[in-house]
């Protein structure tokens, strides 16, 4: 309830209908999301575990660590990221990837070997993804802004009408947007178990391999994704 009330405060300053850019193959696609729908979905979703990060945690399920200054605190973490700082200073809408896995990367939690990194800075745009899944675990840290996540268990991929694929991202995404889905045409979606979490500045979110998710990102959000290729789907 506490998180839900904070989330309501976040969107009270927004209008009842919000314009989003769809973060998909066609980035020029736009859509409208009702704030009342976001309220309801956050409240309906099951909460994920909140963890302190001080000890081992079950990595078979998603969890969140609140208020962690991982990326920009060189006194505590030896991993200040030049690319992240450059993007933050330029403050332009951009998405970048470190395409080649890093032999050893500084990550907020988990294995530092074999990490591919993505940088997400949306400036004055709101963005939304279609439901999709990744083959490897994903460790996301946000410096600024807010992301609203809806997450499902791997067993629900069929009920979400997702393709069975060995790929990640766009190649595994649904053909529909979650807030626009017609459950009379796609009735199995009603059988799914959904988790929800509101991610704010300095939070770390962990998503295991194969867990489908969709993300609604508000303005002025800058986050870093770390896909750990050493912890991926087992054949």
C-alpha positions as CSV (number, residue, x, y, z in Angstrom):
1,X,0.0,0.0,0.0
2,X,2.8,2.4,0.8
3,X,4.4,1.9,-2.6
4,X,1.1,2.3,-4.3
5,X,0.4,5.6,-2.5
6,X,3.8,6.9,-3.5
7,X,3.1,5.9,-7.1
8,X,-0.2,7.8,-7.0
9,X,1.6,10.9,-5.8
10,X,4.1,10.5,-8.7
11,X,1.3,10.6,-11.3
12,X,-1.0,13.1,-9.7
13,X,1.0,15.9,-11.4
14,X,0.5,14.2,-14.7
15,X,-2.7,14.4,-16.9
16,X,-5.3,11.6,-17.0
17,X,-4.0,10.4,-20.3
18,X,-0.2,10.0,-20.9
19,X,1.5,9.9,-24.3
20,X,4.2,7.2,-24.7
21,X,6.7,6.3,-27.4
22,X,6.8,2.6,-28.1
23,X,10.3,1.2,-27.5
24,X,10.1,-1.4,-30.3
25,X,11.4,-1.9,-33.8
26,X,9.3,1.1,-34.8
27,X,10.3,3.7,-32.3
28,X,8.1,6.3,-34.0
29,X,5.0,4.5,-32.9
30,X,3.1,6.4,-30.2
31,X,0.4,5.3,-27.8
32,X,-1.8,6.7,-25.0
33,X,-2.0,5.2,-21.5
34,X,-4.7,6.1,-19.0
35,X,-3.2,6.9,-15.5
36,X,-6.2,5.1,-13.9
37,X,-5.2,1.9,-15.7
38,X,-1.6,2.2,-14.4
39,X,-3.0,2.8,-10.9
40,X,-5.1,-0.3,-11.1
41,X,-2.4,-2.6,-12.6
42,X,0.2,-1.6,-10.0
43,X,-2.3,-2.3,-7.2
44,X,-3.5,-5.7,-8.8
45,X,0.1,-7.0,-9.3
46,X,1.7,-9.2,-6.7
47,X,4.7,-7.4,-5.0
48,X,8.2,-8.6,-5.6
49,X,10.7,-9.1,-2.8
50,X,12.5,-6.1,-1.4
51,X,16.1,-7.0,-0.4
52,X,18.8,-5.1,1.4
53,X,21.6,-6.5,-0.8
54,X,23.7,-7.3,2.3
55,X,23.4,-11.1,1.9
56,X,22.6,-13.8,-0.6
57,X,19.2,-13.8,-2.1
58,X,17.1,-16.2,-4.1
59,X,17.9,-15.4,-7.7
60,X,15.2,-17.6,-9.1
61,X,12.7,-14.8,-8.7
62,X,12.8,-11.0,-9.3
63,X,13.7,-8.7,-6.4
64,X,14.5,-5.0,-5.8
65,X,17.1,-3.2,-3.7
66,X,16.0,0.3,-2.8
67,X,18.3,3.4,-2.8
68,X,21.7,2.1,-3.8
69,X,24.3,4.7,-5.2
70,X,26.2,2.0,-7.1
71,X,27.3,3.7,-10.4
72,X,28.4,7.1,-9.4
73,X,30.1,6.6,-6.0
74,X,33.8,5.8,-6.7
75,X,34.6,5.9,-3.0
76,X,32.3,2.9,-2.4
77,X,32.3,1.1,-5.8
78,X,35.3,1.1,-8.2
79,X,33.2,1.4,-11.3
80,X,32.4,4.9,-12.4
81,X,31.1,4.5,-15.9
82,X,32.4,7.1,-18.5
83,X,29.7,6.3,-21.0
84,X,27.0,6.8,-18.4
85,X,28.5,10.1,-17.2
86,X,28.8,11.4,-20.8
87,X,25.1,10.6,-21.5
88,X,24.0,12.2,-18.3
89,X,26.0,15.3,-19.0
90,X,24.7,15.6,-22.6
91,X,21.1,15.0,-21.4
92,X,19.9,14.0,-24.9
93,X,17.4,11.2,-25.6
94,X,19.5,8.2,-26.4
95,X,19.8,4.4,-26.1
96,X,23.2,2.8,-26.3
97,X,24.6,-0.7,-26.0
98,X,28.0,-2.1,-25.3
99,X,27.5,-4.7,-28.0
100,X,30.5,-6.9,-27.1
101,X,30.4,-8.7,-23.7
102,X,32.8,-7.1,-21.3
103,X,35.5,-9.5,-20.0
104,X,35.0,-8.0,-16.5
105,X,32.4,-5.3,-15.7
106,X,31.5,-3.6,-12.5
107,X,27.9,-4.6,-11.7
108,X,25.8,-3.8,-8.6
109,X,25.3,-7.4,-7.8
110,X,26.1,-10.8,-9.3
111,X,28.8,-12.1,-11.6
112,X,31.0,-9.4,-13.2
113,X,32.1,-11.6,-16.1
114,X,30.5,-11.7,-19.5
115,X,28.2,-8.7,-19.1
116,X,26.5,-6.8,-22.0
117,X,25.4,-3.3,-21.0
118,X,22.6,-1.1,-22.2
119,X,22.0,2.6,-21.3
120,X,18.6,4.1,-21.3
121,X,18.0,7.9,-21.2
122,X,14.6,9.0,-22.4
123,X,14.8,12.8,-21.7
124,X,11.4,14.4,-22.1
125,X,9.8,11.3,-23.6
126,X,7.8,8.6,-21.9
127,X,8.5,5.2,-23.3
128,X,6.8,1.8,-23.1
129,X,8.0,-1.7,-24.2
130,X,5.9,-4.6,-25.4
131,X,5.9,-7.7,-23.3
132,X,9.1,-9.6,-24.0
133,X,11.7,-11.8,-22.3
134,X,15.5,-12.2,-22.2
135,X,17.6,-15.3,-22.3
136,X,20.0,-14.0,-19.6
137,X,19.5,-12.4,-16.2
138,X,19.1,-8.6,-16.2
139,X,20.3,-6.3,-13.4
140,X,18.9,-2.7,-13.8
141,X,20.0,0.3,-11.9
142,X,18.4,3.7,-12.2
143,X,20.1,7.0,-11.5
144,X,17.1,9.2,-12.1
145,X,13.4,8.9,-12.9
146,X,10.8,6.2,-12.5
147,X,9.9,2.9,-14.2
148,X,6.7,0.9,-13.7
149,X,7.3,-2.8,-14.3
150,X,4.9,-5.6,-14.9
151,X,6.5,-9.0,-14.7
152,X,5.3,-12.6,-15.2
153,X,6.8,-16.1,-14.5
154,X,8.4,-18.0,-17.4
155,X,5.6,-20.5,-17.4
156,X,3.2,-17.8,-18.5
157,X,5.0,-17.1,-21.8
158,X,2.5,-19.3,-23.7
159,X,-0.5,-17.6,-21.9
160,X,0.9,-14.2,-22.9
161,X,1.1,-15.4,-26.6
162,X,4.9,-14.8,-26.8
163,X,7.0,-16.6,-29.4
164,X,9.2,-19.5,-28.2
165,X,12.6,-18.2,-29.1
166,X,16.3,-18.5,-28.3
167,X,16.7,-14.8,-28.8
168,X,16.0,-11.8,-26.5
169,X,14.3,-8.4,-26.6
170,X,12.5,-7.5,-29.8
171,X,12.6,-11.0,-31.2
172,X,10.6,-12.3,-28.2
173,X,8.1,-9.5,-27.8
174,X,4.3,-9.7,-28.0
175,X,2.4,-8.3,-31.0
176,X,0.2,-6.2,-28.7
177,X,0.7,-3.5,-26.1
178,X,-0.3,-4.6,-22.6
179,X,-2.6,-1.6,-22.0
180,X,-4.3,-2.2,-25.3
181,X,-4.7,-6.0,-25.1
182,X,-8.1,-7.5,-26.0
183,X,-8.6,-10.4,-23.6
184,X,-11.7,-11.6,-25.5
185,X,-9.4,-12.3,-28.5
186,X,-6.5,-13.4,-26.3
187,X,-8.3,-15.1,-23.4
188,X,-5.3,-17.0,-21.9
189,X,-3.9,-13.7,-20.6
190,X,-6.5,-13.9,-17.9
191,X,-4.8,-17.0,-16.5
192,X,-1.5,-15.3,-15.9
193,X,0.0,-14.3,-12.5
194,X,1.4,-10.8,-12.7
195,X,3.9,-9.0,-10.5
196,X,4.3,-5.2,-10.3
197,X,6.9,-2.9,-9.0
198,X,7.6,0.9,-9.2
199,X,11.3,1.5,-9.6
200,X,12.6,4.9,-8.6
201,X,16.0,6.7,-8.6
202,X,18.9,4.7,-7.1
203,X,16.9,1.4,-7.1
204,X,18.3,-1.9,-8.4
205,X,15.9,-4.4,-10.0
206,X,16.9,-8.0,-10.7
207,X,15.0,-10.1,-13.3
208,X,16.0,-13.8,-13.8
209,X,16.2,-15.3,-17.3
210,X,13.0,-15.9,-19.3
211,X,10.7,-13.8,-17.1
212,X,8.4,-11.8,-19.4
213,X,8.1,-8.1,-18.6
214,X,6.9,-4.8,-19.9
215,X,8.1,-1.4,-18.7
216,X,6.4,2.0,-18.6
217,X,9.1,4.7,-18.2
218,X,8.3,8.3,-17.2
219,X,10.2,11.4,-18.2
220,X,13.8,12.2,-17.2
221,X,14.7,8.6,-16.5
222,X,18.3,7.3,-16.9
223,X,19.0,3.6,-16.2
224,X,21.7,1.0,-17.0
225,X,20.9,-2.6,-17.8
226,X,23.4,-5.3,-17.2
227,X,22.7,-8.6,-19.0
228,X,24.8,-11.3,-17.5
229,X,25.6,-13.7,-20.3
230,X,27.1,-16.2,-17.8
231,X,23.7,-16.7,-16.2
232,X,21.4,-17.4,-19.1
233,X,18.8,-20.0,-20.2
234,X,20.1,-23.5,-19.9
235,X,19.5,-25.7,-23.0
